[in-house]
Every structure is written in C-alpha cells, then in structure tokens.
Amino acid sequence: MAGQKQNYDVLEVLPKWEIAKIYLRCLLANFVILLKWLYESVKCKVNPTAIMRRTIERTDFPNKPPIFMTDTNLGRHSYVKLENTKLHFVEAGNRSNPIVVLLHGFPDCWFGWRYQISELTHYFHVIALDLKGFNDSDKPHWRFEYTPKKVCEDLRKFLIAISAKSVSIIGHDLGGTIGWYFAHTNPEMVDKFVSVSTPHPNLLWDNVPKSSPFNRSWLEFVQLPMLPEMELKHTADKVLRRCYPHVAKEKLYLSGTNGSMSNNLMEAYQYSFCQTDDWRGPLNYFRNFLFYRIREGEIIQCPCLIIAGNDDRFYKLETVVKSSEFCENFMIKIIEQSGRAPHQEMATEFNSTLLKFLIGKKYSQKPSEMQPTSSRGLVGRMFGGIGTVANNTVKLGNNLRETYAFANPLNGIYNINVSYFQPKQTVLKELAKCKHPQSRKTLALARKIKKINNREKIKLGHAAKANIMGKKLAWFAEKLEGREQPLEPSEFAELIDLYLQRFDEELEQIKIVQSIGKHRANQHASREAVIRSTLGNEKLNFNGGGGLELPDLCDPVQFKQFQEWDGNAASIQHLKLKFISRKLLQSSKPVEKDAKMVE
C-alpha cells in the first residue's frame, strides 16, 4: 500500500467563531439538564416515596448478548488489532471474491446488516464491521480518537490488515458519513460507494430537521463530555425504540445454534447500548464530525449509489438527493414506504437495488422478479415519469431497453451511470491473473477496459437521451391521436400550456395533505419542490428562453412524420426536432386550411 493515496487535506475545520457558538449553546443545554436532575434529587429528598424519572425510564437490559448475535449463522466472528485498537467484524462468503465492507449507523452495530449479509455472500467476501466505539470493538475514551482523519486512517489500516487493496463500501447513517469521508480521502481504495439515508457531510450538519431525535439542538447538547452519556444511558430504551420502530414488527428470527425462534430483535440493540461506555464512543463521533467539512470542489470519482426512504424523518430527503452534486458518477434510488433504515424495513427491494448496482443483473433471481416495477418515487415521478429511478426500465411502444438514466431533480441535469456496462468478463479475468500492477500486459488490459467503457458510455448516452425525449413525445402523441391536420400556432401554444399544467392535480393533492394537521405540514415538501423547479425551468424556456425541444407540429410534413411515429425510442432520430418557444409560435403564420399534406 506504499503507493496508496491518502488526501486528508480535503478535510476542513469550521471557523473558530462557529465552534465557539456551538459550545456556548452546548453549555446552556447541559445546564438545563443539570437543573432537571437537581429538581428530581430534591424532590426525592423531600418526598422519600417519590421515584426519580430516570429510574422509571431505565430498563433492565440483557447482561449477555442474545444467542443470535454470537452464533455463526450469519458469518464468522473475527478481530483485528490495530496498534492500540481492536476491531470486531463478522465476515462471510468466499475470501477470493471481491470485498464489500458494511458500515453501520448510530445507534447500531454489525447486526443492522442482518438482511444484507446472506444476500451479498453469494457474490462477495462480506465484512460487517463494528465501528470503533461500538459493540465488541474497542471503545477508546479520548475524543481525538474519533476525528475524521483518525477514523479514516483506522479504516485504511483495517483494510490493509485483511489484505484488501480496494473494496466497495456500503454505509448507513454514521457509517455513511464515514464512507463519504473515506471516499474523498482514500479514493484509490474505494471501488464503489453506497450511501444509505446519509447526506454528504457538507450538507448534513446544517440541514438536520428539527423533528429529528438527533437534530441540531441534540448535536450541540452532546458536545459536553460525560453528561450526555449519563442521560442517554437512562433513556436508552426510549431512544432505541424511536430509532427502530420497525423492529418490533419484524418476523421471527431463527437462531442458528439450537433452532429456537425469537422475535425480540431489540435485545441486540439493548445489549449493545446498556452501559455508559457504550454511548461514549458513538457520541465522540458527533463531537468531532460536526466541525469538519470537505473542501469546496472535491468530487468523488468512483460510482456512487445514493439510497433513501421516502419517509425518512431523521434527514431531509432533498439533502440526500442533493449529495449527488459531490459525485461524478452516481445513481439515486428512493424506496417507497421506508424510513431511516430502508435496508431493514424494505430489505427485498433494497437488496435488489444494491446487487444490480454492485454486479449488474447477473445474480440469481426469479424471472418474475426480473420485471421492474414502476416507481412513484421522488425522482421517478419527475417530468411525468421521464427520469427513471435507479433500475427502473422505460418502455416506449415495442421497444424495451435498460437506460439507466438518472435525473438530478435539483438542477435538471441528467447523469448517466456506466458501471452497469462492465467490460467483457474475459478481459476482467485476464486482468485478475496479472501479478504486477505496472506490467505491460496489465496496462494494455487496463486501456482495453477503458476503451470498452467509453464505447458503452456513448451507446448508453444515446439510448438514455432517446428514452427521455420519448416520454415527452408520447404525451403529445396521446393528445393528438386521431388528428389529421397540422396544428395552428395558437393551438400548438395551447397544447404546450396544457403540458406545462400536467402536475397541477398532484400539487393540489399535496396542498390538501399539508393542510391536514401540523404534523403533515412538511409532508411531500421535497416532491413539491422538485415539481415546481421542473415546471419553472420548462416555463422559463418556453416563455422567454430557448424553447422546448419538439417537432414542429404546425408544419404539415413534420406533423405527418410525428403521427406516423410508432412510439419506438430508437426511431426518434428520424423525427426532426427544433426548439419551440412562445415567441416563435406568435411570429409564425397560421396554417392554411387547404394546405396539402406532402407525401
């Protein structure tokens, strides 16, 4: 690893005045907690029969790990010693396969990936790591042990210890934040990165919703040592159940040793956070990460998959989507009916998306499951379904083709992911046999892979553009079905105005939902923002800009060609398109009624 690149200069610290302001708020918040504790103590002294609130809320947590956390049903339990820190991890799968590292969130441990380990094992060597300070990994007390640089360096040394040159990283929540930092600071060690319900660090800390249990006030409260740990220890059960409300609804879990059944998966989390020291390490991450940002202009080059639930109350959905601005090559997947933990709440859909991103469609799956379902997610509903989300397929007429075109709802730019079009397997196998990374054969194969990727990228770009344009043209074709005469300029303008009103009904429904109760005030707010941004750009282009790219339906020849279009995305190239604006239509002469259609 001597030639590995670690660029920790991309990490920047907040200005000193902002840090001072955070600590002042921290002192105020902790002073309020002290007053509350003092009141309860005095109350108990005055009235001996009174019981302190912390005693009431305290739950008797298990003093030993549940059996399903210690058996080998999910994988082998192993340890790695890094200087003064010992890290625990669960590994599964063939060690000769590519490595996938799973980084859990807060408050969690390796067990949070229970539904992914068994699926990934078929194709990868899976490493589910207990982050430093969590569960069975060592828990250093000192705060400086949890700075982004120190954490990334420990992760780098861990990968070296398990003989991993490069890995794919999947991170959720806090693990996702570490993944963002590591992909920026150690880019050559990351093949692919998956962020689950985690905004980029530059967007995360200043945009946490007030309704989140870990909002800005909470982040400022935990900056003081000792007191937050003591408070969380006594309210641990309440915090855990608020973070994992879905766990109580999950199906029974089969133990791997004696075949017994247990439906109390919450014991895994209760055991992992039953002592004060169990909270100190995790809180130290927040005591450091809050003050760090990534330098402006730094972009992650490896393929990235950003996954989030549409009902995540812990982070703003728009910040998760906007994190794509820090990725050169990305995809976005919004999982419906899912909250903060889509990998647990909607494991089947999550695993399908994850495997398609990591290895494409070459995994065992029933033929019926290979048919993608139409998404009504945040990105998928953009432009009336023009942008496809993650692995959805666009169908136009008789043409069925995977496009992998992804819309960025924040700026209207379409980004193409090329990771699905892998080079030929024979080339990859030859490359894997090469011993020396700088040999002439290795370099020649690398150039060949790059050439194949570039060729596939060009093909993908053409296919994606055709399908995106096809969705828009399909709307106009439906409205003009059965018409034989070309449109008058005024009729064309009215039709485009109708096209720009296609979201009015949905906006009205969102407004109705938001008016019902305060807790619904922000519901679908991100979706509403996307629609308004999309319509704003389209109206600006049509009314005063360059116009919308469409066939000239006022021209008899182009109108006839458009009416003869079969809806096939591949045949869009035969249609003549031009930018239609309101000004252009107003200056056009009306089509004469006796105009002959050119054969």
C-alpha positions, 0 to 999 in steps of 0.5 A: 500500500506504499503507493496508496493515496491518502488526501486528508487535506480535503478535510476542513475545520469550521471557523473558530467563531462557529465552534465557539457558538456551538459550545456556548449553546452546548453549555446552556443545554447541559445546564438545563439538564443539570437543573432537571436532575437537581429538581428530581434529587430534591424532590426525592429528598423531600418526598422519600416515596417519590421515584426519580424519572430516570429510574422509571425510564431505565430498563433492565437490559440483557447482561449477555448478548442474545444467542443470535448475535454470537452464533455463526449463522450469519458469518464468522466472528473475527478481530483485528488489532490495530496498534492500540485498537481492536476491531470486531467484524463478522465476515462471510462468503468466499475470501477470493471474491471481491470485498464489500465492507458494511458500515453501520449507523448510530445507534447500531452495530454489525447486526443492522446488516442482518438482511444484507449479509446472506444476500451479498455472500453469494457474490462477495467476501462480506465484512460487517464491521463494528465501528470503533466505539461500538459493540465488541470493538474497542471503545477508546475514551479520548475524543481525538480518537474519533476525528475524521482523519483518525477514523479514516486512517483506522479504516485504511489500516483495517483494510490493509490488515485483511489484505484488501487493496480496494473494496466497495463500501456500503454505509448507513447513517454514521457509517455513511458519513464515514464512507463519504469521508473515506471516499474523498480521502482514500479514493484509490481504495474505494471501488464503489460507494453506497450511501444509505439515508446519509447526506454528504457531510457538507450538507448534513450538519446544517440541514438536520430537521428539527423533528429529528431525535438527533437534530441540531439542538441534540448535536450541540447538547452532546458536545459536553463530555460525560453528561450526555452519556449519563442521560442517554444511558437512562433513556436508552430504551426510549431512544432505541425504540424511536430509532427502530420502530420497525423492529418490533414488527419484524418476523421471527428470527431463527437462531442458528445454534439450537433452532429456537425462534425469537422475535425480540430483535431489540435485545441486540440493540439493548445489549449493545447500548446498556452501559455508559461506555457504550454511548461514549464512543458513538457520541465522540463521533458527533463531537468531532464530525460536526466541525469538519467539512470537505473542501469546496470542489472535491468530487468523488470519482468512483460510482456512487449509489445514493439510497433513501426512504421516502419517509425518512424523518431523521434527514431531509430527503432533498439533502440526500438527493442533493449529495449527488452534486459531490459525485461524478458518477452516481445513481439515486434510488428512493424506496417507497414506504421506508424510513431511516433504515430502508435496508431493514424495513424494505430489505427485498427491494433494497437488496435488489437495488444494491446487487444490480448496482454492485454486479449488474443483473447477473445474480440469481433471481426469479424471472418474475422478479426480473420485471421492474416495477414502476416507481412513484418515487421522488425522482421517478415521478419527475417530468411525468415519469421521464427520469427513471429511478435507479433500475427502473426500465422505460418502455416506449411502444415495442421497444424495451431497453435498460437506460439507466438514466438518472435525473438530478431533480435539483438542477435538471441535469441528467447523469448517466451511470456506466458501471452497469456496462462492465467490460467483457468478463474475459478481459476482467479475468485476464486482468485478475491473473496479472501479478504486477500492477505496472506490467505491460500486459496489465496496462494494455488490459487496463486501456482495453477496459477503458476503451470498452467503457467509453464505447458503452458510455456513448451507446448508453448516452444515446439510448438514455437521451432517446428514452427521455425525449420519448416520454415527452413525445408520447404525451403529445402523441396521446393528445393528438391521436386521431388528428389529421391536420397540422396544428395552428400556432395558437393551438400548438401554444395551447397544447404546450400550456396544457403540458406545462399544467400536467402536475397541477392535480398532484400539487393540489393533492399535496396542498390538501395533505399539508393542510391536514394537521401540523404534523403533515405540514412538511409532508411531500415538501421535497416532491413539491419542490422538485415539481415546481423547479421542473415546471419553472425551468420548462416555463422559463424556456418556453416563455422567454428562453430557448424553447422546448425541444419538439417537432414542429407540429404546425408544419404539415410534413413534420406533423405527418412524420410525428403521427406516423411515429410508432412510439419506438425510442430508437426511431426518434432520430428520424423525427426532426426536432427544433426548439419551440418557444412562445415567441416563435409560435406568435411570429409564425403564420397560421396554417392554411386550411387547404394546405396539402399534406406532402407525401 
